[in-house]
Amino acid sequence: MKKVLKINFKKDEHLISFIEYLKKSLSGEEVYFVIKGSGVKIIYEENRELSYKIKQAYKEWKSAYGGEGKTRRISIPFILRNVDLKVAIPISSVCDVLVLKGYGCHVEKEYFVSDVPIDYLLGITSRFSEKYSECLLLDAEPLAKRLIAVVATAYGIRIEKAIAFLVEKKLLYFDDKRKKYVLAMNYSQCVNRLCKDTK
């Protein structure tokens, strides 16, 4: 038995975006698409598990693109499926970047709760992964690398300049005994201090 699920979209670009996301989510599954206007018919062999996957993918997509400009829950798996990462990243630090750039953002389980436009969020996530990959070979403790990448991404500066900035702010210093950069206080306190300085 064939199952047909029809979904309509307000914008053609949303239709294309959803189909691309669904293809990534259902890699290897036999699913067919019939596009007419701003709507799509999704055709597949009737299968409860596959139906759930399609509905879940639509829920994730809608949480990201629905209600632009409003605070909404954006699925972290949705973000990760739509970004080509240079390296695995601490995803919560992307939220720290957004906060430093003036957006409301916090993490709830597997969701970003934020008012950030989704395309901007995907771009920031990609840029953070690039900066974080540059930090991995630094002589620095893991949380120091994370903060350096956050600052470099948020302010659009090179890694060397981010280090100098954090040292000047007395949030980072070079420990001569351990021969590496370390944070002057815990990671959350550093982020909070930076947020206060940008207000």
Residue pairs with C-beta under 8 A, 6 or more apart in sequence:
1 45
1 46
2 43
2 44
2 45
2 46
3 43
3 44
3 45
3 46
3 47
3 51
4 41
4 42
4 43
5 41
5 42
5 51
5 54
6 39
6 40
6 41
6 42
7 18
7 39
7 40
7 42
7 58
8 38
8 39
9 15
9 18
9 38
9 39
9 40
10 38
11 38
12 38
14 65
15 35
15 38
15 39
15 40
17 61
17 65
18 40
18 58
18 61
18 65
19 33
19 35
19 40
21 57
21 60
21 61
21 78
21 81
21 82
22 31
22 42
22 54
22 57
22 58
22 61
23 31
24 81
24 82
25 53
25 56
25 57
25 60
25 81
26 50
26 53
26 54
26 57
29 44
29 50
29 53
30 44
30 45
31 42
31 43
31 44
31 50
31 54
32 42
32 43
32 44
33 40
33 41
33 42
33 43
34 40
34 41
34 43
35 41
42 54
44 50
44 54
59 75
60 75
60 77
60 78
61 78
63 72
63 73
63 74
63 75
63 78
63 111
64 72
64 74
64 75
64 78
64 79
64 118
65 118
66 72
68 117
68 118
69 115
69 117
70 115
71 104
71 113
71 114
71 115
72 113
72 114
72 115
73 108
73 111
73 112
73 113
74 111
74 112
74 113
74 114
74 116
74 118
74 121
75 110
75 111
76 91
76 107
76 110
76 111
76 112
77 110
79 91
79 94
79 112
79 121
79 122
79 125
80 91
82 122
83 122
83 125
83 126
83 129
84 126
85 125
85 126
85 129
86 129
86 130
86 132
86 133
87 129
87 132
87 133
87 136
89 125
89 128
89 129
89 132
90 132
90 146
91 107
91 125
92 107
93 128
93 132
93 146
93 149
93 150
94 112
94 121
94 124
94 125
94 128
95 105
95 106
95 107
95 112
95 114
96 150
96 154
96 191
97 124
97 128
97 150
97 153
97 154
98 105
98 114
98 116
98 121
98 124
99 105
99 191
99 195
100 150
100 151
100 154
100 155
100 191
100 194
100 195
100 198
101 124
101 154
102 198
103 114
103 115
103 116
104 113
104 114
104 115
105 112
105 113
105 114
105 115
105 116
106 112
106 113
106 114
107 113
112 121
114 121
116 124
124 153
127 153
128 149
128 150
128 153
131 148
131 149
131 152
131 153
131 159
132 145
132 146
132 149
134 149
134 152
134 159
135 145
135 146
135 148
135 149
135 152
135 159
136 145
138 144
138 145
138 148
138 159
138 181
139 179
139 180
139 181
140 148
140 180
140 181
140 182
141 180
141 181
141 182
141 183
143 183
143 186
143 187
144 172
144 180
144 181
144 182
144 183
146 187
147 166
147 171
147 172
147 183
147 187
147 190
147 191
148 159
148 162
148 163
148 166
148 172
148 181
149 159
149 162
150 191
151 157
151 162
151 165
151 166
151 194
152 158
152 159
152 161
152 162
155 162
155 165
157 165
163 172
163 181
166 172
166 190
167 173
167 174
169 193
169 194
169 197
170 184
171 183
171 184
171 185
171 190
171 193
171 194
172 181
172 182
172 183
172 184
172 190
173 181
173 182
173 184
174 180
174 181
174 182
175 181
175 182
183 190
184 190
185 193
